[in-house]
Amino acid sequence: MIIAICIAAPLAFALGVRLVPQRAARRIARLLLAVVAALLPLAAAGSLDALSRVFVVIVSLLGLLATFFSAGILADDWTSGYALWSSKPVYFVLLGAFWSAMLLVVMAANFAALWLGISLTTLATAFLVGYSGEPAALEAAWKYLVLCSVGIAFALLGIVVLAHVSIADGIAPTAALSWTAIAAHGQTGFAVLARLAVALMIVGFATKAGLVPMHAWLPDAHSKAPAPISGLLSGVLVSCALYAIMRTLGVAVALGAGAFASALLVWFGALSIVVAGVLMLTQTDLKRLLAYSTVEHAGIVAIALGFGGPIGWFAALFHVVVHAFAKSSAFFCAGIVQRERGSTEMRRLHGLWNVGASGRILLGSLGALSGMPPFGLFFSELLVVYAGVASHKWAPLAIGVLGFAFAFAAIARAAIEIEAGAVPSGSAQTSASSARPYARLATLTAAIALTCALVLALLPWSVAGAALQATAATIGGAH
């Protein structure tokens, strides 16, 4: 019951706020209830395993920060947009539904509930991607809806095959989709069907994670959505899809299909890293650059899971956590910059270092995403390389390292271009712009997200033992 309450709370609170009559009181109520929704999962921590707890923290904290960011940057000069759903009340209801759906994914106890949560995130966010109602945004929303629906269908088919394998192995129908029950049962006598189920599920969830070649929806959707939604899409929703892949890998190991699943993930990851790295070099829009960076980082997690072993699994988990906060911070700052400059075209964003805190936080976020020390992605990428060497998978490792270089070059070039130089003539931004009321709360949330990424990096080994043990236990218990 407590888990159901935690899942329903963000949506229920978003709906309940509409009953508050006064605008100022409604805003305060929205923020207070968001804090309550973020803290509620603490009551259910004892009912979740270690992996779920890690992802619940990501969803709750970044859901809270996105709500505060939205309340700040969207507080004044609100426009209704061009679509029926482009209004402030509908926006926050959809944001609450998105938050609740992601909680369902990471608090589920079986693949049926997990799949339902993934499906609900698609429905909620399709409207948020097309929030502005502009033709490009609507096209991105349709592409997102269609391609992700195809991926979800593949995952559902794999789940059906998995249920058949579980029941044929003697697992009770009520527990046929429980990863705990499947892991306790052990290897299957239907190896071919098990590999088919695992392949379909990985392909389906990889589509939602934006792995190459199923990534076509991601750059458009993440770049056209409002900044707080882009942050959640890249930082949290992709993490939820990677969580589903981790659960699938755990089941694959238990069924004796671990090597097959690892091979799929290694090559999906390697291709995602290098293709995204090359495409990042060609981008001229900041939000599209950040979107392709998400493809690259999802690939890093996938290749780390494929390399396997305690180091690879820990690297994947640590990378997911740090990337979630760093990428959300980057998109939040991009939203502030877009509000000030009226564009995210990098040729119009020179001189950001000199015009306020948002530009400097953005530089820190880009440094984190490029894999520079002392941020945590530097440590996790080193561990990924170590795991690749330990697994002797030289070809995908070489491809991945090449992709690292491309992505680093693309982000470094972008950071230099937008931070250095003078503010373009005709720009409305001034050095005092970040002091405007709407920017204060938004800038603060971006700073908090980046600080979380930095703190995690400065204390990596203090959490390494517990996270490593939790990951290894979840993905088969091998050491």
JOKAZI-V691852 format. One record per residue. RES is the residue in three letters. PSI is psi as a letter, one per 40 degrees, with the letter a starting at -180 (999 if undefined). OMEGA is omega in radians with two decimals (* if undefined). NEAR is the number of other ideal C-beta (glycine too) atoms within 10 Angstrom. Layout:
BEGIN
RES,PSI,OMEGA,NEAR / RES,PSI,OMEGA,NEAR
END
This chain:
BEGIN
MET,d,-3.12,6 / ILE,d,3.11,13 / ILE,d,3.12,20 / ALA,d,3.12,11 / ILE,d,3.14,13 / CYS,d,-3.12,25 / ILE,d,-3.06,25 / ALA,d,-2.98,16 / ALA,d,-3.09,23 / PRO,d,3.13,30 / LEU,d,-3.13,22 / ALA,d,3.13,15 / PHE,d,3.12,22 / ALA,d,3.09,26 / LEU,d,-3.10,14 / GLY,d,-3.14,14 / VAL,d,-3.12,22 / ARG,e,3.13,13 / LEU,e,3.12,8 / VAL,h,-2.97,15 / PRO,d,-3.02,7 / GLN,i,-3.05,9 / ARG,d,-3.11,9 / ALA,d,3.12,8 / ALA,d,3.13,11 / ARG,d,3.14,17 / ARG,d,3.12,15 / ILE,d,3.13,13 / ALA,d,3.14,17 / ARG,d,-3.12,22 / LEU,d,-3.14,16 / LEU,d,-3.14,12 / LEU,d,3.06,20 / ALA,d,3.08,28 / VAL,d,3.11,12 / VAL,d,3.14,12 / ALA,d,3.14,25 / ALA,d,-3.11,22 / LEU,d,-3.09,13 / LEU,d,-3.12,20 / PRO,e,3.07,25 / LEU,d,-3.14,13 / ALA,d,-3.11,12 / ALA,e,-3.05,20 / ALA,d,-3.12,13 / GLY,e,-3.13,8 / SER,e,-3.08,14 / LEU,i,3.04,18 / ASP,i,-3.01,13 / ALA,d,-3.11,14 / LEU,d,3.11,21 / SER,d,-3.13,23 / ARG,d,3.12,18 / VAL,d,-3.08,23 / PHE,d,3.05,25 / VAL,d,3.09,22 / VAL,d,3.12,17 / ILE,d,-3.10,23 / VAL,d,-3.06,30 / SER,d,-3.11,24 / LEU,d,-3.11,18 / LEU,d,2.98,28 / GLY,d,3.10,24 / LEU,d,-3.13,21 / LEU,d,3.12,27 / ALA,d,3.10,28 / THR,d,3.11,27 / PHE,d,3.11,21 / PHE,d,-3.14,29 / SER,d,3.14,24 / ALA,d,3.12,21 / GLY,c,-3.00,23 / ILE,d,3.14,26 / LEU,e,-3.03,20 / ALA,d,-3.13,16 / ASP,i,-3.12,9 / ASP,f,3.12,8 / TRP,h,3.06,11 / THR,i,-3.09,10 / SER,e,-3.14,12 / GLY,a,-3.03,18 / TYR,e,-3.05,14 / ALA,i,-3.12,17 / LEU,d,-3.09,10 / TRP,e,-3.08,17 / SER,g,3.09,20 / SER,i,-3.05,15 / LYS,d,3.14,16 / PRO,d,-3.13,13 / VAL,d,3.13,18 / TYR,d,-3.07,22 / PHE,d,3.04,23 / VAL,d,3.10,19 / LEU,d,3.08,21 / LEU,d,3.08,26 / GLY,d,3.11,27 / ALA,d,3.10,21 / PHE,d,3.13,28 / TRP,d,-3.14,30 / SER,d,-3.14,25 / ALA,d,3.12,25 / MET,d,3.05,31 / LEU,d,3.09,28 / LEU,d,3.14,25 / VAL,d,-2.98,30 / VAL,e,3.09,27 / MET,e,3.14,23 / ALA,i,3.13,24 / ALA,e,-3.13,18 / ASN,i,-3.05,19 / PHE,d,3.12,28 / ALA,d,3.13,15 / ALA,d,3.10,17 / LEU,d,3.13,25 / TRP,d,3.11,23 / LEU,d,3.12,15 / GLY,d,3.10,21 / ILE,d,3.14,28 / SER,d,-3.12,19 / LEU,d,3.07,18 / THR,d,3.13,27 / THR,d,-3.13,18 / LEU,d,-3.08,15 / ALA,d,-3.02,21 / THR,e,3.09,27 / ALA,d,3.11,21 / PHE,d,3.14,21 / LEU,d,3.08,27 / VAL,d,3.13,27 / GLY,f,-3.03,27 / TYR,d,-3.05,24 / SER,d,-3.11,18 / GLY,e,3.10,15 / GLU,i,-3.07,15 / PRO,d,-3.13,10 / ALA,d,3.13,12 / ALA,d,3.11,24 / LEU,d,3.09,17 / GLU,d,3.11,14 / ALA,d,3.14,23 / ALA,d,3.13,25 / TRP,d,3.11,16 / LYS,d,3.11,19 / TYR,d,-3.11,25 / LEU,d,-3.08,19 / VAL,d,-3.06,12 / LEU,d,3.12,20 / CYS,d,3.08,27 / SER,d,3.07,15 / VAL,d,3.11,15 / GLY,d,3.12,24 / ILE,d,3.11,19 / ALA,d,3.06,14 / PHE,d,3.14,20 / ALA,d,3.12,27 / LEU,d,3.11,19 / LEU,d,3.09,16 / GLY,d,3.12,23 / ILE,d,3.09,22 / VAL,d,3.11,13 / VAL,d,3.11,20 / LEU,d,3.10,27 / ALA,d,3.11,18 / HIS,d,3.14,14 / VAL,d,-3.11,24 / SER,d,-3.14,26 / ILE,d,3.11,14 / ALA,d,3.11,13 / ASP,e,3.08,17 / GLY,e,3.07,8 / ILE,h,-3.12,19 / ALA,i,-3.12,10 / PRO,d,-3.13,9 / THR,e,-3.13,9 / ALA,e,-3.01,16 / ALA,d,-3.11,21 / LEU,e,3.10,24 / SER,h,-3.14,21 / TRP,d,3.08,22 / THR,d,3.14,13 / ALA,d,-3.13,17 / ILE,d,3.13,25 / ALA,d,3.14,18 / ALA,d,-3.11,11 / HIS,d,3.13,16 / GLY,a,-3.02,10 / GLN,i,-3.08,13 / THR,i,3.01,22 / GLY,e,-3.12,11 / PHE,g,-2.99,17 / ALA,d,-3.10,14 / VAL,d,3.11,10 / LEU,d,3.12,17 / ALA,d,3.11,26 / ARG,d,3.09,21 / LEU,d,3.13,18 / ALA,d,-3.13,28 / VAL,d,-3.14,25 / ALA,d,-3.13,19 / LEU,d,-3.12,21 / MET,d,3.12,28 / ILE,d,3.12,27 / VAL,d,-3.13,19 / GLY,d,-3.13,28 / PHE,d,3.08,28 / ALA,d,3.05,30 / THR,d,3.12,25 / LYS,d,3.12,28 / ALA,e,3.12,29 / GLY,f,3.10,33 / LEU,i,3.09,32 / VAL,h,0.16,24 / PRO,e,-3.11,11 / MET,f,-2.96,22 / HIS,e,-2.92,24 / ALA,d,-3.10,14 / TRP,d,-2.89,23 / LEU,d,-3.10,29 / PRO,d,3.13,25 / ASP,d,-3.08,20 / ALA,d,-3.07,30 / HIS,d,-3.13,30 / SER,d,-3.09,26 / LYS,e,3.14,26 / ALA,i,3.02,28 / PRO,i,-3.01,25 / ALA,d,3.14,27 / PRO,d,3.10,29 / ILE,d,3.06,27 / SER,d,3.10,28 / GLY,d,3.12,31 / LEU,d,3.12,34 / LEU,d,-3.07,27 / SER,d,-3.06,31 / GLY,d,-2.99,28 / VAL,d,-3.10,28 / LEU,d,3.07,29 / VAL,d,3.08,26 / SER,d,3.10,29 / CYS,d,3.09,26 / ALA,d,3.09,26 / LEU,d,3.03,28 / TYR,d,3.10,27 / ALA,d,3.10,26 / ILE,d,3.10,26 / MET,d,3.10,23 / ARG,d,3.11,23 / THR,d,3.11,32 / LEU,d,3.08,28 / GLY,d,3.10,24 / VAL,d,3.13,26 / ALA,d,3.11,28 / VAL,d,-3.13,22 / ALA,d,-3.10,23 / LEU,e,-3.12,27 / GLY,e,3.13,15 / ALA,f,-3.08,25 / GLY,d,-3.13,19 / ALA,d,3.11,11 / PHE,d,3.14,18 / ALA,d,3.14,27 / SER,d,3.13,22 / ALA,d,3.10,13 / LEU,d,-3.07,23 / LEU,d,3.12,29 / VAL,d,-3.08,26 / TRP,d,3.00,19 / PHE,d,-3.11,26 / GLY,d,-3.11,30 / ALA,d,3.13,27 / LEU,d,-3.14,21 / SER,d,-3.11,30 / ILE,d,-3.03,30 / VAL,d,3.12,24 / VAL,d,3.12,21 / ALA,d,3.12,29 / GLY,d,3.11,26 / VAL,d,-3.12,15 / LEU,d,3.09,22 / MET,d,-3.13,25 / LEU,d,-3.07,15 / THR,e,-3.02,10 / GLN,i,3.07,20 / THR,e,-3.14,12 / ASP,h,-3.06,18 / LEU,d,-3.09,28 / LYS,d,3.07,23 / ARG,d,3.06,21 / LEU,d,3.12,28 / LEU,d,3.12,28 / ALA,d,3.10,29 / TYR,d,3.04,26 / SER,d,3.08,29 / THR,d,3.07,28 / VAL,d,3.14,26 / GLU,d,-3.08,29 / HIS,d,3.01,32 / ALA,d,3.08,32 / GLY,d,3.11,31 / ILE,d,3.11,28 / VAL,d,-3.13,30 / ALA,d,-3.11,30 / ILE,d,3.08,31 / ALA,d,3.08,31 / LEU,d,3.13,30 / GLY,d,3.07,25 / PHE,d,3.01,30 / GLY,a,-3.06,25 / GLY,i,-3.13,18 / PRO,d,-3.13,16 / ILE,d,3.13,21 / GLY,d,-3.13,25 / TRP,d,3.10,28 / PHE,d,3.13,24 / ALA,d,3.14,29 / ALA,d,-3.11,30 / LEU,d,-3.14,28 / PHE,d,3.13,27 / HIS,d,3.12,25 / VAL,d,-3.06,25 / VAL,d,-3.08,21 / VAL,d,3.13,26 / HIS,d,-3.12,30 / ALA,d,-3.11,30 / PHE,d,-3.12,29 / ALA,d,-3.11,31 / LYS,d,3.09,32 / SER,d,3.10,33 / SER,d,-3.13,31 / ALA,d,3.14,34 / PHE,d,3.08,33 / PHE,d,3.13,34 / CYS,d,3.10,32 / ALA,d,3.10,26 / GLY,d,3.10,26 / ILE,d,3.14,29 / VAL,d,3.12,26 / GLN,d,3.12,18 / ARG,d,-3.09,19 / GLU,d,-3.04,22 / ARG,e,-3.12,22 / GLY,e,-3.09,12 / SER,i,2.96,15 / THR,e,3.02,21 / GLU,h,-3.00,15 / MET,d,3.14,18 / ARG,e,-3.14,11 / ARG,e,-3.03,16 / LEU,f,-3.13,28 / HIS,i,3.00,19 / GLY,f,-3.09,16 / LEU,d,-3.13,26 / TRP,d,-3.00,15 / ASN,e,-3.00,15 / VAL,e,3.08,22 / GLY,i,-3.04,22 / ALA,d,-3.06,18 / SER,d,3.12,25 / GLY,d,-3.13,21 / ARG,d,3.06,19 / ILE,d,3.09,25 / LEU,d,3.11,27 / LEU,d,3.09,19 / GLY,d,3.13,22 / SER,d,3.11,29 / LEU,d,3.07,25 / GLY,d,3.11,21 / ALA,d,-3.09,27 / LEU,d,3.12,27 / SER,e,-3.13,21 / GLY,f,3.13,22 / MET,i,3.00,16 / PRO,i,0.16,12 / PRO,f,-3.08,12 / PHE,i,-3.00,25 / GLY,d,-3.13,26 / LEU,d,3.03,26 / PHE,d,3.14,18 / PHE,d,-3.09,21 / SER,d,3.11,27 / GLU,d,3.03,20 / LEU,d,3.13,13 / LEU,d,3.08,22 / VAL,d,3.11,29 / VAL,d,3.11,16 / TYR,d,3.13,15 / ALA,d,3.10,25 / GLY,d,3.09,26 / VAL,d,-3.12,13 / ALA,d,-3.12,14 / SER,e,3.12,18 / HIS,f,3.10,8 / LYS,g,-2.91,21 / TRP,d,-3.07,10 / ALA,d,3.11,11 / PRO,d,3.10,23 / LEU,d,3.12,20 / ALA,d,3.11,13 / ILE,d,3.14,21 / GLY,d,3.13,29 / VAL,d,3.06,16 / LEU,d,3.08,15 / GLY,d,3.06,25 / PHE,d,-3.09,20 / ALA,d,3.12,11 / PHE,d,-3.10,19 / ALA,d,3.11,29 / PHE,d,-3.14,17 / ALA,d,-3.11,14 / ALA,d,-3.11,23 / ILE,d,3.11,26 / ALA,d,3.12,14 / ARG,d,-3.14,15 / ALA,d,-3.13,23 / ALA,d,3.13,22 / ILE,d,-3.08,12 / GLU,d,-3.03,16 / ILE,d,-3.09,27 / GLU,d,-3.06,18 / ALA,i,3.05,12 / GLY,a,-3.12,14 / ALA,i,3.07,9 / VAL,h,-3.11,18 / PRO,i,3.11,14 / SER,h,-3.12,5 / GLY,e,3.12,6 / SER,i,-3.13,18 / ALA,e,-3.04,9 / GLN,i,3.09,23 / THR,i,-3.12,13 / SER,e,-3.13,10 / ALA,e,-3.02,10 / SER,d,-3.10,19 / SER,e,3.09,20 / ALA,e,3.11,12 / ARG,i,-3.04,17 / PRO,d,-3.08,9 / TYR,d,-3.06,17 / ALA,d,-3.05,22 / ARG,d,-3.11,14 / LEU,d,3.13,17 / ALA,d,3.13,28 / THR,d,3.12,24 / LEU,d,3.14,17 / THR,d,3.09,28 / ALA,d,3.13,31 / ALA,d,3.13,19 / ILE,d,3.14,19 / ALA,d,3.14,29 / LEU,d,3.11,26 / THR,d,3.09,14 / CYS,d,3.13,22 / ALA,d,-3.12,25 / LEU,d,-3.14,20 / VAL,d,3.10,12 / LEU,d,-3.12,22 / ALA,d,-3.08,20 / LEU,e,-3.14,10 / LEU,f,-3.03,11 / PRO,d,-3.03,18 / TRP,e,3.07,7 / SER,d,3.13,9 / VAL,e,-3.03,15 / ALA,d,-3.07,15 / GLY,d,-3.11,10 / ALA,d,-3.12,11 / ALA,d,3.13,18 / LEU,d,3.14,18 / GLN,d,-3.14,15 / ALA,d,-3.13,19 / THR,d,-3.12,23 / ALA,d,3.14,17 / ALA,d,-3.11,17 / THR,d,-3.06,22 / ILE,f,2.94,29 / GLY,e,3.09,17 / GLY,e,3.13,12 / ALA,i,3.12,12 / HIS,999,*,9
END
